[in-house]
Amino acid sequence: MRVAVGSRNPVKAGAVEDALRGLPGVVIETVAVDSGVSEQPRGRSETVRGAENRARRAIGSGAYDLGVGIEGGIDDSDELTGTFLIMWAAVTDGERVEFGSGPSMRLPDEVSERLRDGAELGPVMDDLLGTNGIAEGKGAIGVLTDGEIDRRDALRTAVAGALGPYVTGHY
């Protein structure tokens, strides 16, 4: 089975590898595609749309069995106080699209304020921590959970949820 991941980010590719680890004969390739949404998706709708766009564009870029799109975003919830980190994955076989989400957590107020001013999460976290490329490493979720959850594992959860209908007979 050939699987295209709609991103060159090694953390996203690793999350897909981890989610498909138990399936034999899987070949995973990364392809650079445009998400079609903001650099910092805001809200569930835009984040899900970005994941779907990446999945559709990935599968459309070659002879693949599945296309996977992963998008991280932020959401100012109406039900909860604060800005939340969210992550969504989409998987398509070219006909149907399935979705899964990863863990979500409230961001610190200082981060939320900067995001409301138009900044992106990765650069804000890098600035606050004095790091470079946090989005291609443990991610904000890794820092904010003191390493209990890293970005790769969080994204794996989202991808595994979206893959469920393709890898089980329950749907």
N, C-alpha and C positions, 0 to 999 in steps of 0.2 A: 504494500500500500504506500503510495506517495502522498505526502502531506506537505502543504505549503503554509508557512507561517508568515503572515503579513507584517513583518518587521525584521529588521536586522539586529535588534536589541538582543544580546546574548542571554539576558535573563528571561525574556519572553520565549526564545527558542528552547532554553533549558526547561521551562515550565511545561512546554508541549512535550518534550522528550520524556519528562517525568510522568506526565499524565498517560502517555502511550507505552510506557516501559513494558507492560505485561503482554503486549501484542507482538506476535512474531512478524518479521519481514517488513517492518515499518522504516521508511526512509523519510527523513524530515529535512526540508530545505527552507531557508529563509529567503524572502523576496521583499524588496523595498517597495512599499505601496503607500499611497496617501490615504490618511484616515477620512478625509473629507469633512473633518470637524476642527474646532479650535485646537491650538497646541495644548491648551489646558481645558479639556472638556468640563462643562459645568452642568450638573444635574444628571439624573439617571438617563433621561431620554437622549441627550447628546452623547453620553458615554457609550450607551448601547449602540447607537447609530454608528459611532466610530468603530466599534468592534465588528459590527456587521459589514460595514464598508471594507474594512481590512480583510475580512474572511472572503467576501465576494471577489475582491480585486486579487487576492492571493490565488484563489482557485482558477481565476480567469487568466492568470499569467503563464499558464503552461498546462501540461497533461498531468493533472493531479487528481487524486481520489477525494481528498478533503482539503478545504481551505480553513485556516484558523486565524481569527482576529482577536487581539487582546487590546483593551483600552482601559487606562486608569483615569479617573476623574475625581472631581470634588462635588459635593452636594450640600447645599444649605437647606437642611430638612425643615419642613413646616411643622412636623410633629416633635422634633427634638431640638434642643438648643445647641448651636454651633455648626461648624463646617465639618463635613465628614469625608474622609478618604473612601473612595469606592473603586471597584474594579469589576469589569465585565469581560466575558469571552463569548465569541460566536464561532460556531463551526457549521460549515456548509458542504454538501456534496454536489452543489451546483443546482439542486432543485429545492431542497428545504434548508432552513437555517434554524439551528437550535442555540439556546443561550444558557449561560451559567454565570454566577457571580462569586466573587471571592469575599473574604472578610472585609468588614467596614469598621472604621473607628473614627472618633472625634479627633480633630486636629487641635493642637494648642492654639490659644487665642492669638498669640503673636504671629503664627503662621497664617491663620485665618484672615487676619487683618491685611496682610500683604497680598494674599490671594484675592481678597475683595477689591484691592487696588489694581488688579490686573496681572499680577505676577503668576509664574508657573511654580508648581509645587517642587519639582526637582531642584531648580536653581535657588529657590528660597531655602530649602533644607541644606543645600551645599553652602550657601552663604552663612546660615546660622551655625553650622557645624565646622566650617572651615575645611570642607571636603570638596571633591570634584567628581561628578559622575555618580552620585548616589542612586540615580534611577537605573543604572546598569550594575548595581551591586545589591546591597541589602535593602535598599529602598527606604522610604519614609516609615513604612510599617515596621521594618526591622529595627530602626532607631527608636521608634515610639513604643515598641513592645520589649525593648531591651534585649533584642535578639530572639525572643520567643517565637516570632513568626518572621521569616524573611520574605522579601518580595517574590522570589522564585516560587516558594511554597504557596504563598497566597494566590499567585496567578495560576499555579497548578490546580488549585482547588476550583477556580473559575473554569478552567479548560476542562477538567474532569466532569464538571456538571454539564457543560455544553456537549461533551462527547457521549454522555450516557445513552441517549437515544440511538447512537450509531454502534455502540459496542455491547449493548445488552438486548435481550429479546423482550423487554418489558414495555416497549412503546408501540 
